[in-house]
């Protein structure tokens, strides 16, 4: 019985690695050991927002030996490949969103948390005409929140 559980867990882990490998290849990225490990950590819990430092901490807790610079590089590669969306909440803090669908964000000041705002609850009107030779690719709105009484 115990051996069946081990085999099932191994098959599940192999399936995850296989799915992540396909996802990376489909995005045009070579599935290196570090990219695979970071992608598994990033996408295993569904849609979420994470900073490079947060992913680095998670990688360390999963015993994935990777430098913070490699985490930054990998997150930017994933973003360029369309696997992540970068959310800049101010000049010094950036989060990466695993939900690449169109939506906006709340940023909870003092808690450093980012939450999704569904597109259906916010309308953007009167978007300016872009300069000649340019096109608008996306409009990002970050609504800053603060707890009452703080």
C-alpha positions as CSV (number, residue, x, y, z in Angstrom):
1,X,0.0,0.0,0.0
2,X,2.8,2.5,1.0
3,X,4.6,1.8,-2.3
4,X,1.4,2.6,-4.3
5,X,1.2,6.0,-2.6
6,X,4.9,6.7,-3.4
7,X,4.3,5.7,-7.1
8,X,1.2,7.9,-7.2
9,X,3.1,10.9,-5.7
10,X,5.9,10.4,-8.1
11,X,3.5,10.2,-11.1
12,X,1.8,13.5,-9.9
13,X,5.2,15.2,-9.5
14,X,6.3,13.9,-12.9
15,X,3.1,15.2,-14.4
16,X,3.6,18.7,-12.9
17,X,7.2,18.8,-14.3
18,X,5.9,17.6,-17.7
19,X,3.2,20.2,-17.8
20,X,5.6,23.0,-16.7
21,X,8.1,21.8,-19.3
22,X,5.4,22.0,-22.1
23,X,4.3,25.4,-20.8
24,X,7.9,26.8,-21.0
25,X,8.5,25.3,-24.5
26,X,5.2,26.6,-25.8
27,X,6.3,30.1,-24.6
28,X,9.6,29.7,-26.4
29,X,11.7,29.2,-23.3
30,X,14.2,26.4,-22.8
31,X,13.1,24.4,-19.8
32,X,16.3,24.7,-17.7
33,X,16.4,23.1,-14.3
34,X,16.1,26.5,-12.6
35,X,13.3,27.7,-14.8
36,X,11.4,24.5,-14.2
37,X,11.8,24.7,-10.4
38,X,10.8,28.4,-10.3
39,X,7.8,27.8,-12.6
40,X,6.6,25.0,-10.5
41,X,6.8,27.1,-7.3
42,X,5.1,30.1,-9.1
43,X,2.2,28.3,-10.7
44,X,1.5,25.5,-8.2
45,X,-1.0,27.6,-6.2
46,X,-3.0,29.1,-9.0
47,X,-3.3,32.9,-9.6
48,X,-1.3,35.0,-7.3
49,X,1.0,38.1,-7.0
50,X,4.6,37.7,-5.9
51,X,7.7,39.8,-5.7
52,X,11.1,38.5,-6.7
53,X,12.2,38.5,-3.1
54,X,9.1,36.5,-2.1
55,X,9.8,33.9,-4.9
56,X,13.4,33.8,-3.8
57,X,12.4,33.0,-0.2
58,X,10.0,30.3,-1.4
59,X,12.7,28.8,-3.6
60,X,15.0,28.7,-0.6
61,X,12.4,27.0,1.5
62,X,11.9,24.4,-1.3
63,X,15.7,23.9,-1.3
64,X,16.1,25.3,-4.8
65,X,19.6,26.8,-4.9
66,X,19.1,30.0,-6.9
67,X,20.4,33.6,-6.6
68,X,18.1,36.6,-6.3
69,X,19.5,37.8,-9.6
70,X,18.5,34.6,-11.4
71,X,15.0,34.9,-9.9
72,X,14.7,38.5,-11.3
73,X,16.0,37.4,-14.7
74,X,13.6,34.4,-14.8
75,X,10.6,36.5,-13.8
76,X,11.4,39.0,-16.6
77,X,11.9,36.2,-19.1
78,X,8.5,34.7,-18.1
79,X,6.9,38.2,-18.4
80,X,8.4,38.8,-21.9
81,X,7.2,35.3,-22.9
82,X,3.6,36.2,-21.7
83,X,3.5,33.8,-18.8
84,X,3.4,36.6,-16.2
85,X,2.3,40.1,-15.9
86,X,4.4,42.8,-14.2
87,X,2.6,45.0,-11.7
88,X,4.5,48.1,-10.6
89,X,3.0,49.6,-7.5
90,X,5.5,52.3,-7.0
91,X,9.0,53.1,-8.1
92,X,10.7,50.6,-6.0
93,X,8.2,47.7,-5.6
94,X,7.2,45.3,-8.4
95,X,5.0,42.2,-8.3
96,X,4.5,39.5,-10.8
97,X,1.0,38.3,-11.5
98,X,0.3,34.7,-12.7
99,X,-3.0,35.9,-14.0
100,X,-2.3,37.5,-17.4
101,X,-5.9,38.2,-18.3
102,X,-7.0,41.9,-18.5
103,X,-7.7,43.2,-15.0
104,X,-6.6,45.9,-12.6
105,X,-5.2,45.8,-9.0
106,X,-5.7,47.0,-5.5
107,X,-2.4,47.6,-3.6
108,X,-2.8,47.4,0.2
109,X,-0.3,49.9,1.6
110,X,1.5,48.8,4.8
111,X,0.8,45.2,4.0
112,X,2.5,45.0,0.6
113,X,-0.4,43.0,-0.8
114,X,-1.8,43.1,-4.3
115,X,-5.3,42.0,-5.1
116,X,-7.2,41.6,-8.4
117,X,-10.0,44.0,-9.4
118,X,-12.2,42.1,-11.9
119,X,-12.4,43.9,-15.3
120,X,-16.2,44.0,-15.0
121,X,-16.1,46.3,-12.0
122,X,-14.0,49.1,-13.5
123,X,-14.4,50.9,-16.8
124,X,-11.7,53.1,-18.3
125,X,-13.0,55.8,-20.6
126,X,-11.4,58.6,-22.6
127,X,-8.1,56.9,-23.1
128,X,-5.8,59.4,-24.8
129,X,-4.8,59.0,-28.4
130,X,-1.3,57.6,-28.6
131,X,1.4,59.5,-30.4
132,X,1.8,58.7,-34.1
133,X,3.4,55.3,-34.8
134,X,2.4,54.0,-31.3
135,X,-0.4,51.9,-30.1
136,X,-1.8,51.3,-26.6
137,X,-1.1,47.7,-25.5
138,X,-2.7,47.9,-22.1
139,X,-3.9,50.2,-19.4
140,X,-2.9,49.3,-15.8
141,X,-4.7,50.9,-12.9
142,X,-3.5,50.3,-9.3
143,X,-5.9,51.5,-6.7
144,X,-4.1,52.1,-3.4
145,X,-5.8,51.0,-0.2
146,X,-5.0,51.7,3.5
147,X,-6.7,50.2,6.5
148,X,-8.9,52.6,8.3
149,X,-7.4,53.8,11.6
150,X,-3.8,53.3,10.5
